[in-house]
Amino acid sequence: MFSRTPPPDSKTPPSEFKRFDAPTPSSPPSPTSALGAGTGVAQSAMNRGAGGGFSMGSLIGSDLTISGQSLRIVTRGTLQVDGIVEGDVIGSEVIIGEKGHVTGIVSGESIIVRGRVSGTIRGVSVALVSGAHVEGDVHHHQLSVEQGAHLDGRVRRPENTNDLKPQFDAPAQPKA
């Protein structure tokens, strides 16, 4: 699958666009990139690739349910969850869509919750948007809770921000 065509104001010719599934080096998103005025999920889910083009982040669609024992979904980019995940979700930027539901740990530098999370959230910047429903603890450096968001759990702010950064390396497999 290829990435979409560039916006009309893009200076990058289509020949420089990379395949959607090919890893492209990009700088990590700003922890508040999707929290500023005028930015939306579509904008925050786009990363600028090395060639100057845009590549969309990963998406778990609303028709998907992903579950498994000790499941971990890990990306170094942006991940939007619109379906159901029973396991841990880790990324630089994690967006739980309005119909998304995660049961497990959600970890990232920037986390935006519009749907449901049943479990712990660990992020440098965490935003609970109106309509969000969180049952579990929130560990953060910067927290935004809009009117209409539901939070049932403890809120913690560790002294060291590095404790909140996502761990992209998979843990050692247990011996059988």
C-alpha positions in Angstrom: 0.0 0.0 0.0 1.3 3.5 -0.8 0.9 6.7 1.1 -1.6 9.2 -0.1 -0.9 11.9 -2.5 0.8 15.0 -1.1 -1.2 18.1 -0.1 -1.4 20.7 -2.8 1.1 22.9 -1.0 3.7 20.1 -0.7 7.0 20.7 -2.5 7.9 17.0 -2.7 7.3 15.3 -6.0 5.3 12.0 -5.8 8.3 10.0 -6.9 10.0 10.7 -3.6 7.2 9.2 -1.5 8.0 6.0 0.3 5.9 2.9 0.7 3.5 3.0 3.6 4.9 -0.2 5.1 8.5 0.7 4.6 10.2 2.2 7.7 11.1 5.8 7.2 13.2 7.8 9.6 11.4 10.7 11.2 11.8 12.9 14.1 9.5 12.0 17.1 6.3 14.0 17.3 6.1 16.9 19.6 4.4 15.8 22.9 1.8 18.5 22.3 1.5 18.2 18.5 -2.1 17.1 18.6 -3.1 19.2 21.5 -2.7 22.7 20.0 -5.5 24.7 18.5 -6.5 23.8 15.0 -4.8 20.4 15.0 -6.8 17.3 14.5 -6.2 13.6 14.5 -5.6 13.5 10.8 -2.8 16.1 11.1 -1.3 14.5 14.2 -1.2 11.1 12.6 1.0 12.3 9.8 4.8 12.2 10.1 7.2 13.9 7.8 9.6 11.4 6.3 13.3 11.8 5.4 12.4 12.7 1.8 10.1 15.5 3.0 7.0 13.5 2.1 4.3 12.6 4.5 3.5 9.0 5.7 0.5 8.0 7.8 0.9 6.3 11.1 -0.5 2.9 11.9 -4.2 2.4 12.3 -6.2 -0.4 14.1 -9.5 0.0 12.4 -12.9 -0.1 14.0 -13.6 -3.5 12.5 -10.6 -5.1 14.3 -10.4 -6.9 17.6 -6.9 -7.8 18.7 -6.3 -10.0 21.7 -3.8 -12.5 23.0 -1.8 -13.6 25.9 0.9 -11.1 26.8 0.1 -9.1 23.7 2.2 -5.9 23.0 1.7 -3.7 20.0 4.8 -1.5 19.6 5.6 1.3 17.1 8.1 4.0 17.1 5.7 6.2 15.2 2.0 7.2 15.6 -0.7 4.6 16.3 -4.4 5.2 16.2 -6.7 2.6 17.8 -10.3 2.7 16.6 -10.9 -1.0 17.3 -10.6 -3.2 20.4 -7.2 -4.2 21.8 -6.8 -6.5 24.7 -3.1 -6.0 25.4 -0.5 -3.2 25.8 -0.1 -0.4 23.2 3.2 1.4 23.0 4.2 4.2 20.5 5.7 7.6 20.3 2.2 9.0 19.8 -0.9 6.9 20.7 -4.4 8.0 19.8 -7.4 6.1 21.1 -10.3 7.0 18.8 -13.9 7.6 19.8 -14.8 3.9 19.1 -11.4 2.6 20.3 -11.1 0.5 23.5 -7.8 -0.7 25.0 -7.6 -3.1 27.9 -4.0 -2.9 29.1 -1.2 -0.5 29.4 -1.1 2.5 27.0 2.4 4.1 26.8 3.8 6.9 24.7 5.3 10.3 24.7 2.0 11.8 23.6 -1.3 10.1 24.3 -4.7 11.3 23.3 -7.8 9.4 24.5 -11.1 10.0 22.9 -12.5 6.5 23.5 -12.0 3.9 26.4 -9.0 2.7 28.3 -9.2 0.1 31.0 -5.7 0.0 32.4 -2.7 2.2 33.1 -1.8 5.2 30.9 1.9 6.3 31.0 2.8 9.3 28.9 4.8 12.5 29.0 1.8 14.4 27.6 -1.7 12.9 28.2 -5.0 14.4 26.9 -8.4 13.1 27.9 -10.8 14.5 25.4 -14.6 15.0 26.1 -16.2 11.6 25.8 -13.1 9.7 26.9 -13.6 7.0 29.6 -10.5 5.9 31.6 -10.6 3.3 34.3 -7.1 3.1 35.7 -4.1 5.2 36.8 -2.6 8.0 34.7 1.1 8.6 35.0 2.0 11.9 33.2 4.2 15.0 33.1 1.5 17.1 31.4 -2.2 16.2 31.8 -5.2 17.8 30.0 -8.7 16.7 30.9 -11.6 18.2 29.0 -15.1 18.7 30.4 -17.1 15.6 29.7 -14.1 13.2 30.1 -14.5 10.4 32.7 -11.5 9.4 34.8 -11.8 6.7 37.5 -8.3 6.1 38.9 -5.3 7.8 40.4 -3.2 10.5 38.8 0.5 10.4 39.3 3.3 12.8 38.2 6.8 11.3 38.7 9.7 13.6 39.4 11.8 12.1 36.5 10.1 12.5 33.0 12.4 9.7 31.7 10.3 7.3 33.7 7.4 8.0 31.4 9.1 7.6 28.0 7.9 4.4 26.2 10.0 1.3 26.3 10.2 0.2 22.7 12.4 -2.9 23.4 10.4 -6.1 23.9 10.9 -7.7 27.3 12.8 -10.9 27.5 10.7 -14.0 26.7 9.9 -16.1 29.8 11.6 -19.5 29.8 9.3 -22.5 29.3 
